Amino acid sequence: MKKKNLVSLLLGAFFPLGLAAQNMTDIAVMNDRSAGNELVQSGQSTVDDSVFIHPDRIRFDNRCIQIEGKDVFVFSGAFHYFRVPQPLWADRFQKLKDAGFNCVETYIPWNWHEREMPRSPEDDSCLDMSQLEDFLAMAEEYGLYVIVRPGPYICAEWSGGGFPQWIMRKKPAKTSYEVWLQSNDPEFMHWNEHWYRAVCRVVAPHQLTRKAKGQTGVILFQVENEFNRIKWFPSETKRNYLEQLAQIARKYGIDVPLITCWTNEARNVETGVLNGVVDMVNSYPRWQVEKGFGRLINQQLKTQPGKPLLSGELQGGWMSEVGGKLSWEQEGLMPVQTQHITLYALQRGFCGINYYMAVGGTNFDDWGARQMTATYDYAAAIGEDGTTNDRYRRFQGLARLLEEHGTRIARANQVRVDYTVTDPEVKLALRQAANGDRYYFIRTEEHTRHHFGTVQTADFALDFSLEPFGSMVYYLPAGKQEGKWYPEVPLPEPRPVAKADTIRLADCAVSFADPLPVQWKRLKRGEHLDDQGIYGRHLIYYRTYAPQGALLQVGITGEKMMNHTDGDGVLLAVGGKLVKPLRQEADSIWFQLPGNPSAKGKQEVILLYESPGLQHHTNLAVELHWKIGFDYVRCADKELPLEYAYTEEQRGQTLSQGQALTEGKAKGDNPLIRWYTYTFILPQRAEHAIYHLQLEHTGNGFIYVNGHGIGRCWQKGPQTNYYIPECWLNKEGENRIAISLRPTDDGAEVKKAEIYVK
């Protein structure tokens, strides 16, 4: 650090003061009239102490969370147990711990734990909460606090936003509002209580308040999720809904603080159960941290004064969608962005941060929401396959800063500071503790070049060196002339490289048409597959009979009808040959059948249905298209009787376990589904080798490995690489892959399939 007088001379000689950057926040944020320009939080908490059931164990004020009477900075990362096979949890927990996290967060998806439909809200026979129990117990083994988010709506790019497929069958004929999900309709609230009762039965014993002092456990319980998205209910209805959820949680033993996120109705509530609920900030600003995240913070300070600043979801990456880009290929998601957004949160006074995601995962089988890729790597610090990266090392550096200074920075006051700087793209902010310690935050949102220079205040000068989009904090103890730069990012650690050749699967490939089903089940008019108790969204066969040359109309969810996503897929075959669609309308597809219209009798028509999945948002459009399968097949304005066969999933599991298909036979080479199967043995290699399937193909379908559904594969991409969990592989015996493909306009063919080691 240069001496003040020398720096002043240099500044005056080479950098006119007119070029200096001024103020501690971006003009776009400072002039945001909708949010207010809050620099310093209210000096007092607005929360009534009565909301804390065990204030000696856990409570909060306007600046910090206190656990057992001591300020704790909550440094948390999202880890979805339902996206990582259970044998791999210990590895992911250890890596979270090694990264410096003291807390883990997870959604709890209702549809994952209750896959079959119960008879009534009092019927718990279809619930299996064992994985949640195991996850909470393991988190405690690794000394991590836990934040749980049981919805009932979770979003999470997960099928139905976490709601079970069967839930819409419980919707009454008459409801309080046209949209039923996330409403305070009495019947819906009965089902919410059914779900919360099951969750609380597991969570309550794992709360910090039920553990011995010094142990970890659940510290925060979230009610609802991102409720600001809901615009079709009055505000008083939404508030009543939140109140009921909070009361149900308390009824069934939740005594830690309650939270929610992106939910205005929980803010500025002076009395009642919502007075103690903290509405958290979620932010995914990519490159525009101050404009995006800063605006939300200003709103938080204005509309929820006296409560601590917590982030329920701070950007730790982003999702990938079918036809888009993979997470690591997207703009604004580089590891430096994580460091930048974190230090900006500290600059503004946050005392708790949860990163979404910290642990990547997979949308196995058909659990991903509509048009989501199988990979949910999310560009997370701990990747889908368990490997770590530069974002992980950034977290390690940030963790050390937070361990030493996190709560002290949160308790420090923001101080407005005038300054000049040699680089106008660089900004300065200051937080000063009561004892005089100072934390200088220096950052730039310019992300194409490095930034070097000096920043000058009235009594302090500091040389800096920032990477593109860089952000650092300089800690200067009271009365000292020298301080320390944070964070200190550790260097990459070398790891063994697996020495094994890529396994090319072409030599062991077997390809054949899917045998058509022998057994078919009849559907009543107007029935869908979920009315028959089938809740998966794999490829579905339909059969009907129609005159030759007839014009058929098939009712589906069309293009852009469900939240602007792709429509359902329909294939039709007669006599073993595909029939191309004649035309497509908003909610139907038309086919002209082959043959002579004057011929007597009817011919067999086989159809294949492909659903891109159930959307992860709720609204009227989603509820209207919630059901699985065709709405109808019509000929001459009359609905034809339909039969169905749901066989693709079971056959994929059978083939990938090395068993032959015993049912059905191919008819005319059945052009609707084609199978590719492979058998391979893993060569001897390092114990911790990680395996991936590299796949290039036409058509859409599903991938199975040794009886496990790896996920969907889409010709549109962008995914061509599929992680195979090592716990699902036979290290010394044979391994089998089965891939089902339904043809697109380009057909259905595997062009390349390889197993490689990472």
Secondary structure, DSSP 4 states (H G I P E B T S, - for coil): ---HHHHHHHHHHHS-GGG---SSS-HHHHT-TTT----S--SS--S-GGG-SSTTTEEE-SS-EEETTEEE-EEEEE--GGGS-GGGHHHHHHHHHHHT-SEEEEE--HHHH--S--SSTT--TT---HHHHHHHHHHHHTT-EEEEE--S---TTBGGGG--GGGGGG--SS-SSS--TTS--HHHHHHHHHHHHHHHHHHGGGBGGGSPTT---EEEEE-S--GGG--SS-HHHHHHHHHHHHHHHHHTT--SPEEEES-GGGSS--SSGGGGPEEEEEE--TT-IIIIIHHHHHHHHHHSTTS--EEEEEES----BTTS--GGGSTT-SHHHHHHHHHHHHHHT-SEEEEE-SB-EE--TT-BPTTB-SEE-TT-SB-TTS-B-HHHHHHHHHHHHHHHHHHHHHHSEEE----EESSTTEEEEEEE-TTS-EEEEEEE---SS-EEEEEE-SS-EEEEEE-TT-EEEEEE-TT-S--EEE--PPPPPP-PPP----EE-GGG-EEEEPPBPS--EEE-TT--GGGGT----S-EEEEEEEETT-EEEEE---TTTTTT----EEEEEETTEE--EEEE-SSEEEEE--S-TT-SSEEEEEEEEE-----SS-SHHHHHT-S-S-SEEEETTEEPPEEEE--HHHHHHHHTTTPPP-S-B-STT-SS-EEEEEEEEPPS--TT--EEEEEEEESEEEEEETTEEEEEE-TT-S--EEEE-GGGS-SSSEEEEEEEEE-BTTB-EEEEEEEEE-
